[in-house]
């Protein structure tokens, strides 16, 4: 039986790679295309198409807010916005209420 793998993303290349889980003390992974460091996004991640610039902008916003795609006890990572307008609405709500961006971005419904 093979070892479990997880996803890593290179935002400048718009590329996703499945690699073994990082070990404790692992210094990080680098992109084989450009040499930049890869971001560990989790095992429940599904990469958008490379040409879908809007989806990669939303993904960049999520990753910079420290939102990842790890599996939970129920199977998936939970809600993540897929469009820029949904992400902007949640960010505006976070600014208005003082809620952290990471928490507002994973809300399924806005109050």
C-alpha positions as a printed Julia matrix, in Angstrom:
111×3 Matrix{Float64}:
   0.0    0.0     0.0
   1.4    3.42   -0.97
   1.84   6.38    1.3
  -0.84   9.04    1.44
  -0.25  12.2    -0.56
  -1.39  15.77   -0.19
  -1.52  18.78   -2.51
   0.99  21.59   -2.86
   0.43  24.68   -5.03
   2.7   27.13   -6.87
   0.73  30.35   -7.34
   3.08  32.0    -9.92
   2.95  28.89  -12.17
  -0.71  28.09  -11.39
   0.27  24.49  -10.82
  -0.7   21.85   -8.27
   1.4   18.85   -7.26
   0.51  15.76   -5.22
   3.41  14.86   -2.94
   3.92  12.88    0.27
   2.97  14.62    3.5
   5.73  16.84    4.91
   7.77  15.29    7.7
   8.51  17.12   10.94
  11.49  19.37   10.32
  10.87  19.43    6.55
  12.22  22.74    5.2
   9.57  23.06    2.49
   9.11  22.11   -1.13
  10.08  24.02   -4.25
   8.28  24.21   -7.57
   9.94  22.07  -10.26
   9.02  24.68  -12.9
  10.09  28.01  -11.37
  11.92  27.19   -8.13
   9.55  29.19   -5.88
   8.37  27.62   -2.64
   5.22  25.51   -2.77
   2.27  26.1    -0.43
   0.81  23.08    1.36
  -2.94  23.32    0.7
  -4.24  19.98    2.0
  -5.49  16.65    0.74
  -9.06  17.79   -0.1
  -7.86  20.36   -2.66
  -9.07  20.35   -6.27
  -7.03  22.68   -8.49
  -8.76  24.98  -10.97
  -7.74  24.92  -14.61
  -4.57  26.86  -15.34
  -6.43  29.25  -17.7
  -9.1   30.12  -15.12
  -7.49  33.32  -13.81
 -10.51  34.3   -11.68
 -10.42  30.99   -9.79
  -6.66  31.35   -9.2
  -7.22  34.89   -7.84
  -9.79  33.55   -5.37
  -7.41  30.71   -4.45
  -4.58  33.19   -3.89
  -6.84  35.28   -1.65
  -7.8   32.18    0.38
  -4.22  30.99    0.76
  -2.96  34.43    1.76
  -5.69  34.52    4.43
  -4.32  31.18    5.72
  -7.33  29.1     4.61
  -6.43  25.54    3.6
  -8.26  22.48    2.24
  -7.72  19.77    4.85
 -10.26  17.0     5.31
 -12.48  17.16    8.36
 -14.24  14.37   10.21
 -17.2   14.58    7.81
 -15.11  14.09    4.68
 -14.44  17.49    3.13
 -12.85  20.82    3.97
 -16.16  22.67    4.28
 -17.33  25.73    2.38
 -14.82  27.76    0.36
 -15.88  30.65   -1.94
 -15.38  29.91   -5.63
 -16.04  33.35   -7.1
 -14.37  36.67   -6.47
 -17.7   38.33   -5.68
 -18.46  35.75   -2.95
 -14.99  36.25   -1.46
 -15.32  40.05   -1.59
 -18.7   39.91    0.17
 -17.21  37.83    2.97
 -14.18  40.14    3.25
 -16.48  43.18    3.47
 -18.46  41.43    6.22
 -15.19  40.72    8.07
 -14.11  44.36    7.85
 -17.5   45.58    9.07
 -17.74  43.19   12.01
 -14.08  42.81   12.96
 -14.2   39.07   12.32
 -10.89  37.52   11.13
 -10.69  37.12    7.34
  -9.95  33.38    7.58
 -13.12  32.77    9.61
 -15.32  34.97    7.39
 -14.09  33.32    4.18
 -15.17  29.83    5.28
 -18.7   30.89    6.34
 -21.39  29.2     4.29
 -23.96  31.94    4.96
 -23.5   35.61    5.78
 -25.66  36.9     8.64
